[in-house]
Amino acid sequence: MPRFKAVHKGLKLLPIDFDKQLLPGTFEHALCYLVDHELDLSDFHGRYRNSVEGAPAYDPAVLLKIVLLAYSRGIISSRQMEAACREHVLFMAVSGDSQPHFTTLAQFVSRMGELAAKLFAQVLAVCDRQGLIGREMFAIDGVKLPSNASKARSGTRADFLRQAEKMERAAAAMIERQRQCDKQPEAEEARAARKLERLQADARQLRAWLQDNPEDRKGAKGRVNLSNRTDNESAKMATGKGVIQGYTGVATVDEKAQIIVDAQAHGTGSEQALLEPVIEATAPLRNAGTCYTADAGYHSRKALEKLEADGIAAFIPDNGYRKRDERYAGQERHTEKPDPLWDKSAKPVSSRCYTPTDFHFDPQHKTCICPAGKTLYGNGNHCLIKGQPAIKFKGALRDCLSCLQRQQCLRTPEKTAARQVAFFLPKAEPDNALIRMRRRIDSDAGRRMITRRFATVEPVFGNLRHNKRLDRFSLRGREQVDGQWKLYCITHNIEKLANRGAWA
């Protein structure tokens, strides 16, 4: 029987050279070199006031290394980061055997704020020096993620006012019942007192929130948006996995090496309003030949007119571009697949009457023949239905009253004498920004750009969502969430630097 050397598992005392754990070409090696030699962290140093008095603090460079290394490993919890610094050799090497408390790490991330934008810009400048930004195409996309906010605490001020009044009435009713009833057992009396205290505390919190927020949140068009009492800058958004309370993380990716050139987090689910901030933020990076691509969610007349006015090339499809592209022919078969959230299968038509498709309309001669073979006469040649030109027809009384198919043709044959039907006429195609973009998307060049956009931006979100396990934001407030989103995008860019052999 063969014999093998013993394999040791578990606890063992070993002398370790931390510097030799950071192998060239790895993410951790690129991270440490970047933080130690390329980034300016003086803005972080300005936050400390312990040069004369106070205990020594952890170096912001160490905390930044720990957080970015944790994000690259799919760790978002500060408690897990603290445990990794105690138990994982790689975290020990990166942090110099520092073991900051989880509250220190959590406070460092939550107070990042606008400094995250400065760090992002510095890392982006390093990527540019390394030749990783091509400036030929910037692809824009976003992802909706829940944040540290309660979806159940969303509503308008009127909703919250009704809730507060309901709680106050319930508390008053409990107090009145306690006065009228006999002496209760001590346990029940204590339980009722705790319930009353919670009810009154919730009502006071609601009243305080209403006082601090005298107006409803307003959308871009003045429409009232739902507020949230745990994080009023977040938004309730519909996703493929249900409704969430959170933020939309938007990333702009350069085609050459999939470097994220801009990252923003917004408390809105409408992507149409997010295109202009992205175009403005990436203005210093683009050149005369840079073009932008995005999905149909960013398609709007206002944004397209702004792009044309500024002379910026863009390829942004509308919602119907797949129906016009033969490459998507046959996609209807996917609607037959079951979906636990939304049944996409075609709904049966409840009406048993003839529809306009059952009538034969000749647009050239402007004639219409009903399913019974009778000719209808026109009673409206120049009418508009919802802004679209149409032509109306009506059956003759001598034909309709004696027709054997009245039950199939009319919904109420006992009340309606003759059938009427309308057909839409082709609308004259105007020449505006929407039509010009549609022509551009339907061209061969536009279809190639859509394919290039998929290949550029989708792998980036796959890396962040799947490899880095980013499934939620752990903070509240747009500034804090925006900082965390930028840290994740910094992690992605450093990974690209490491993969391209920078400082190997």
Secondary structure in CASP SS format (residue, H / E / C, confidence):
PFRMAT SS
TARGET T0000
AUTHOR 0000-0000-0000
METHOD secondary structure of the structure
MODEL  1
M C 1.00
P C 1.00
R C 1.00
F C 1.00
K C 1.00
A C 1.00
V C 1.00
H C 1.00
K C 1.00
G C 1.00
L C 1.00
K C 1.00
L C 1.00
L C 1.00
P C 1.00
I C 1.00
D C 1.00
F H 1.00
D H 1.00
K H 1.00
Q H 1.00
L C 1.00
L C 1.00
P C 1.00
G C 1.00
T C 1.00
F H 1.00
E H 1.00
H H 1.00
A H 1.00
L H 1.00
C H 1.00
Y H 1.00
L H 1.00
V H 1.00
D H 1.00
H H 1.00
E H 1.00
L C 1.00
D C 1.00
L C 1.00
S H 1.00
D H 1.00
F H 1.00
H H 1.00
G C 1.00
R C 1.00
Y C 1.00
R C 1.00
N C 1.00
S C 1.00
V C 1.00
E C 1.00
G C 1.00
A C 1.00
P C 1.00
A C 1.00
Y C 1.00
D C 1.00
P H 1.00
A H 1.00
V H 1.00
L H 1.00
L H 1.00
K H 1.00
I H 1.00
V H 1.00
L H 1.00
L H 1.00
A H 1.00
Y H 1.00
S H 1.00
R C 1.00
G C 1.00
I C 1.00
I C 1.00
S C 1.00
S H 1.00
R H 1.00
Q H 1.00
M H 1.00
E H 1.00
A H 1.00
A H 1.00
C H 1.00
R H 1.00
E H 1.00
H C 1.00
V H 1.00
L H 1.00
F H 1.00
M H 1.00
A H 1.00
V H 1.00
S H 1.00
G C 1.00
D C 1.00
S C 1.00
Q C 1.00
P C 1.00
H C 1.00
F H 1.00
T H 1.00
T H 1.00
L H 1.00
A H 1.00
Q H 1.00
F H 1.00
V H 1.00
S H 1.00
R C 1.00
M C 1.00
G C 1.00
E C 1.00
L H 1.00
A H 1.00
A H 1.00
K H 1.00
L H 1.00
F H 1.00
A H 1.00
Q H 1.00
V H 1.00
L H 1.00
A H 1.00
V H 1.00
C H 1.00
D H 1.00
R H 1.00
Q C 1.00
G C 1.00
L C 1.00
I C 1.00
G C 1.00
R C 1.00
E C 1.00
M E 1.00
F E 1.00
A E 1.00
I E 1.00
D E 1.00
G E 1.00
V E 1.00
K E 1.00
L E 1.00
P E 1.00
S C 1.00
N C 1.00
A C 1.00
S C 1.00
K H 1.00
A H 1.00
R H 1.00
S E 1.00
G E 1.00
T C 1.00
R H 1.00
A H 1.00
D H 1.00
F H 1.00
L H 1.00
R H 1.00
Q H 1.00
A H 1.00
E H 1.00
K H 1.00
M H 1.00
E H 1.00
R H 1.00
A H 1.00
A H 1.00
A H 1.00
A H 1.00
M H 1.00
I H 1.00
E H 1.00
R H 1.00
Q H 1.00
R H 1.00
Q H 1.00
C C 1.00
D C 1.00
K C 1.00
Q C 1.00
P C 1.00
E H 1.00
A H 1.00
E H 1.00
E H 1.00
A H 1.00
R H 1.00
A H 1.00
A H 1.00
R H 1.00
K H 1.00
L H 1.00
E H 1.00
R H 1.00
L H 1.00
Q H 1.00
A H 1.00
D H 1.00
A H 1.00
R H 1.00
Q H 1.00
L H 1.00
R H 1.00
A H 1.00
W H 1.00
L H 1.00
Q H 1.00
D H 1.00
N C 1.00
P C 1.00
E C 1.00
D C 1.00
R E 1.00
K E 1.00
G C 1.00
A C 1.00
K C 1.00
G C 1.00
R C 1.00
V E 1.00
N E 1.00
L C 1.00
S E 1.00
N E 1.00
R C 1.00
T C 1.00
D C 1.00
N C 1.00
E C 1.00
S C 1.00
A E 1.00
K E 1.00
M E 1.00
A E 1.00
T E 1.00
G C 1.00
K C 1.00
G E 1.00
V E 1.00
I E 1.00
Q E 1.00
G E 1.00
Y E 1.00
T E 1.00
G E 1.00
V E 1.00
A E 1.00
T E 1.00
V E 1.00
D E 1.00
E C 1.00
K C 1.00
A C 1.00
Q C 1.00
I C 1.00
I E 1.00
V E 1.00
D E 1.00
A E 1.00
Q E 1.00
A E 1.00
H E 1.00
G C 1.00
T C 1.00
G C 1.00
S C 1.00
E C 1.00
Q H 1.00
A H 1.00
L H 1.00
L H 1.00
E H 1.00
P H 1.00
V H 1.00
I H 1.00
E H 1.00
A H 1.00
T C 1.00
A C 1.00
P C 1.00
L C 1.00
R C 1.00
N C 1.00
A C 1.00
G C 1.00
T C 1.00
C E 1.00
Y E 1.00
T E 1.00
A C 1.00
D C 1.00
A H 1.00
G H 1.00
Y H 1.00
H C 1.00
S C 1.00
R H 1.00
K H 1.00
A H 1.00
L H 1.00
E H 1.00
K H 1.00
L H 1.00
E H 1.00
A H 1.00
D H 1.00
G C 1.00
I C 1.00
A E 1.00
A E 1.00
F E 1.00
I C 1.00
P C 1.00
D C 1.00
N C 1.00
G C 1.00
Y H 1.00
R H 1.00
K H 1.00
R H 1.00
D C 1.00
E H 1.00
R H 1.00
Y H 1.00
A C 1.00
G C 1.00
Q H 1.00
E H 1.00
R H 1.00
H H 1.00
T H 1.00
E H 1.00
K C 1.00
P C 1.00
D C 1.00
P C 1.00
L C 1.00
W C 1.00
D C 1.00
K C 1.00
S C 1.00
A C 1.00
K C 1.00
P C 1.00
V C 1.00
S C 1.00
S C 1.00
R C 1.00
C C 1.00
Y C 1.00
T C 1.00
P H 1.00
T H 1.00
D H 1.00
F C 1.00
H E 1.00
F E 1.00
D E 1.00
P C 1.00
Q C 1.00
H C 1.00
K C 1.00
T E 1.00
C E 1.00
I E 1.00
C C 1.00
P C 1.00
A C 1.00
G C 1.00
K C 1.00
T E 1.00
L E 1.00
Y E 1.00
G E 1.00
N E 1.00
G E 1.00
N E 1.00
H E 1.00
C E 1.00
L E 1.00
I E 1.00
K C 1.00
G C 1.00
Q E 1.00
P E 1.00
A E 1.00
I E 1.00
K E 1.00
F E 1.00
K E 1.00
G C 1.00
A C 1.00
L H 1.00
R H 1.00
D H 1.00
C H 1.00
L C 1.00
S C 1.00
C C 1.00
L C 1.00
Q C 1.00
R H 1.00
Q H 1.00
Q H 1.00
C H 1.00
L C 1.00
R C 1.00
T C 1.00
P C 1.00
E C 1.00
K C 1.00
T C 1.00
A C 1.00
A C 1.00
R C 1.00
Q E 1.00
V E 1.00
A E 1.00
F E 1.00
F E 1.00
L C 1.00
P C 1.00
K C 1.00
A C 1.00
E C 1.00
P C 1.00
D C 1.00
N C 1.00
A H 1.00
L H 1.00
I H 1.00
R H 1.00
M H 1.00
R H 1.00
R H 1.00
R H 1.00
I H 1.00
D H 1.00
S C 1.00
D H 1.00
A H 1.00
G H 1.00
R H 1.00
R H 1.00
M H 1.00
I H 1.00
T H 1.00
R H 1.00
R H 1.00
F H 1.00
A H 1.00
T H 1.00
V H 1.00
E H 1.00
P H 1.00
V H 1.00
F H 1.00
G H 1.00
N H 1.00
L H 1.00
R H 1.00
H H 1.00
N H 1.00
K C 1.00
R C 1.00
L C 1.00
D C 1.00
R C 1.00
F C 1.00
S C 1.00
L C 1.00
R C 1.00
G C 1.00
R H 1.00
E H 1.00
Q H 1.00
V H 1.00
D H 1.00
G H 1.00
Q H 1.00
W H 1.00
K H 1.00
L H 1.00
Y H 1.00
C H 1.00
I H 1.00
T H 1.00
H H 1.00
N H 1.00
I H 1.00
E H 1.00
K H 1.00
L H 1.00
A H 1.00
N H 1.00
R C 1.00
G C 1.00
A C 1.00
W C 1.00
A C 1.00
END
